[in-house]
Amino acid sequence: MGGDPSSARAHDGVLSTEINHAVGEDAVLVHRTFADADALVDYFFTTATRHLAALTRIATPQTHLVRGIDIPPRAREAISVKGVPVTFGHWMYGYVKNDYRQPDPATAIHVTAKWTCAPGDHLDELKYWWQRVGTDANTLEEGLLRDEAYQVPGEDALIIHETFADSAELKFHLTKGTAARYKKNIDRIAAPEVYFFRGPVAWTIRTYSKFMHLPATYSSLGSHHTRPGESYSDGTTS
């Protein structure tokens, strides 16, 4: 749920919060990192509940993408009972470069997407091709700093999360890198439902993504707060 960063800042279990303005839309993209499942549950039953009525009077949540190593039933229930659209993703594989150091917020671009299989038995194949993307990029694309895949329970779908050092690295990935290399293989068996870009994405990339038929939403960095310490999800800051 939304709310200002100061409310989340007072909650010990919230490690970071971003409330970013969607480019060209009357909307915001909210990103939060929780210390663990208990912190998420406590937040949604306290802070999020207090702000729910005020938020829903002026806006409607389109989707929540929630990813983690393992999301227990109590955490899934804490969000689901709010009546918001939500997709959960359990970590399958991935890598993080630079010993988990946080990338430069002034240039880094975070990309989170949900890919859903076409009718038929394609989930294992989709896992294979996205693993090829990440495996090859680990050596071929120095600026792809983070690449992770999460399986959506109960669906033939994956959540993909990538972090790029800057807009130039993202452009290379989409036009000449592993995304371009395996695009036809992935498009043959699956389609993207949503694509969220957080960070200073160049207008040329926004234009190019239209040619790639990505259902993309772009956001610039707005109000944000990161708690100093060891947040491996967003990168360590100490």
Secondary structure, DSSP 8 states (H G I E B T S, - for coil): ----HHHHHTSTTEEEEEEEEETTSS-EEEEEEESSHHHHHHHHHTHHHHHHHHHHHH-----EEEEES---HHHHHHHHTTT--EEEEEEEEEEE-GGGB---TTT-EEEEEEEEE-SSS-HHHHHHHHHHHHHHHHHH-TTEEEEEEEE-TTSSEEEEEEEESSHHHHHHHHHTSHHHHHHHHHHTTEEEEEEEEES---HHHHHHHHHTT--EEEEEEEEEEE-SS--TTT-B--
